[in-house]
Amino acid sequence: MEQYRIDFESMEWEEPAEGVRFKAYEQDGRKLRLVEFAKEFVEADWCCKGHIGYILEGEIEIDFDGDVITFGPGDGLFIPAGEEHKHIGRVLTDKVKAILVEDI
């Protein structure tokens, strides 16, 4: 039954940009990520990808083209893909840790 369990502890961190790192599992066109954003993380541009997730620790402010929402521990998020849902985040605490599910 281990095929249903994802062991993030045994995975190496990937660091695609300054201030962000993640561990990811991909299957059947979906990706599950354990993500950490540091305070110095700056998104280069608006994101139009969809995300479903849960904030484990820290606080992040997400700007939806002028509408700003703050997410903290225990908050879920459901952001549909598309230009009409474009968003950009800003880390408010030293670190934000989240679980994100995304289509690939």
C-alpha positions as CSV (number, residue, x, y, z in Angstrom):
1,M,0.0,0.0,0.0
2,E,3.0,2.3,0.0
3,Q,2.0,3.4,-3.6
4,Y,-0.5,5.7,-2.0
5,R,1.9,7.5,0.4
6,I,4.2,10.3,-0.6
7,D,7.4,10.4,1.6
8,F,8.4,14.1,1.4
9,E,11.1,13.4,4.0
10,S,13.1,11.2,1.6
11,M,13.0,13.8,-1.2
12,E,15.6,16.4,-2.0
13,W,14.6,20.1,-2.1
14,E,14.6,21.8,-5.5
15,E,15.4,25.5,-5.6
16,P,14.2,27.0,-8.9
17,A,14.7,30.6,-7.8
18,E,15.9,32.7,-4.9
19,G,13.6,32.4,-1.9
20,V,11.6,29.4,-3.0
21,R,12.2,25.7,-2.7
22,F,10.0,22.6,-3.0
23,K,9.6,18.9,-3.0
24,A,7.3,17.5,-5.7
25,Y,5.5,14.3,-6.6
26,E,4.0,13.9,-10.1
27,Q,1.5,11.4,-11.4
28,D,-1.4,11.3,-13.9
29,G,-1.0,14.9,-15.0
30,R,-1.0,16.4,-11.5
31,K,1.8,17.6,-9.2
32,L,1.7,17.7,-5.4
33,R,4.3,20.1,-3.9
34,L,5.5,20.9,-0.5
35,V,6.7,24.5,-1.0
36,E,8.6,26.9,1.2
37,F,8.7,30.6,0.3
38,A,11.2,32.8,2.1
39,K,10.6,36.5,2.8
40,E,13.0,37.5,0.0
41,F,11.0,35.6,-2.6
42,V,9.8,38.0,-5.4
43,E,7.6,36.7,-8.2
44,A,8.9,38.0,-11.6
45,D,5.4,38.4,-13.1
46,W,1.8,37.6,-12.7
47,C,0.9,33.9,-12.4
48,C,-2.0,32.6,-14.5
49,K,-1.6,28.9,-13.4
50,G,-4.2,27.3,-11.2
51,H,-3.4,26.2,-7.7
52,I,-5.3,24.2,-5.0
53,G,-3.5,24.3,-1.6
54,Y,-3.3,24.6,2.1
55,I,-1.1,26.9,4.2
56,L,0.8,25.0,6.9
57,E,2.7,28.0,8.4
58,G,3.4,31.6,7.8
59,E,1.4,34.3,6.0
60,I,1.3,35.2,2.4
61,E,-0.6,38.1,0.7
62,I,-1.9,37.3,-2.8
63,D,-2.9,40.2,-5.1
64,F,-5.6,39.2,-7.6
65,D,-5.3,42.2,-9.9
66,G,-6.0,44.7,-7.1
67,D,-8.0,42.5,-4.7
68,V,-5.6,41.5,-2.0
69,I,-6.2,38.5,0.3
70,T,-4.0,37.3,3.2
71,F,-3.6,33.6,3.7
72,G,-2.3,32.1,6.9
73,P,-2.0,28.7,8.7
74,G,-5.1,26.6,8.3
75,D,-6.3,28.5,5.2
76,G,-7.1,26.6,2.0
77,L,-6.8,28.2,-1.4
78,F,-8.5,27.4,-4.7
79,I,-7.2,29.6,-7.6
80,P,-8.5,28.7,-11.0
81,A,-6.2,28.9,-14.0
82,G,-6.5,31.7,-16.5
83,E,-5.8,35.4,-17.1
84,E,-9.0,36.4,-15.2
85,H,-7.5,34.8,-12.1
86,K,-4.0,36.2,-12.4
87,H,-2.2,36.6,-9.1
88,I,1.1,37.6,-7.5
89,G,2.2,36.7,-4.0
90,R,4.2,38.5,-1.3
91,V,5.5,36.7,1.8
92,L,4.6,38.5,5.0
93,T,6.5,36.4,7.5
94,D,10.0,34.9,7.5
95,K,8.8,31.8,5.8
96,V,5.6,30.3,4.3
97,K,5.1,26.6,4.0
98,A,2.3,25.2,1.9
99,I,1.0,22.2,0.1
100,L,0.0,22.9,-3.5
101,V,-1.7,20.7,-6.1
102,E,-1.4,21.7,-9.7
103,D,-2.1,20.4,-13.2
104,I,1.0,19.7,-15.3
